[in-house]
């Protein structure tokens, strides 16, 4: 049976490895482990993923609702403390903006680093799953938002 110390050590090792990957990915011209997995999210160009994340962060920091609305795939799925919601279009998204882009979602986006993205077949994950994006029909867009409770 694992002791509490071993669990803490394993957690620290995982956090250190994630931080090392994130730090190793600050130069857009250098290889990054995330680059090799992007194809699972339908993204074939690492520069495009970096640009998308950067624009998402800029739009979030400047509270640019219109730019953020243009970066969503509709219907947009939102799984928040009040349950699942689906927003059919830009207007529905903008009407519920403050319920979707909570401080927790904003923080996850603003604090995200390219090297810390988690990639799997369901997309690229920001933070602890607050935001998921992928590429479909030739465009990278946010497909799911999970505001923390």
Secondary structure as GFF3:
##gff-version 3
##sequence-region A 1 149
A	DSSP	alpha_helix	4	24	.	.	.	ID=ss1
A	DSSP	three_ten_helix	35	41	.	.	.	ID=ss2
A	DSSP	alpha_helix	46	61	.	.	.	ID=ss3
A	DSSP	alpha_helix	65	70	.	.	.	ID=ss4
A	DSSP	beta_strand	72	80	.	.	.	ID=ss5
A	DSSP	beta_strand	83	87	.	.	.	ID=ss6
A	DSSP	alpha_helix	90	95	.	.	.	ID=ss7
A	DSSP	alpha_helix	97	100	.	.	.	ID=ss8
A	DSSP	alpha_helix	103	111	.	.	.	ID=ss9
A	DSSP	three_ten_helix	114	116	.	.	.	ID=ss10
A	DSSP	beta_strand	118	120	.	.	.	ID=ss11
A	DSSP	beta_strand	123	126	.	.	.	ID=ss12
A	DSSP	beta_strand	131	136	.	.	.	ID=ss13
A	DSSP	beta_strand	139	145	.	.	.	ID=ss14
###
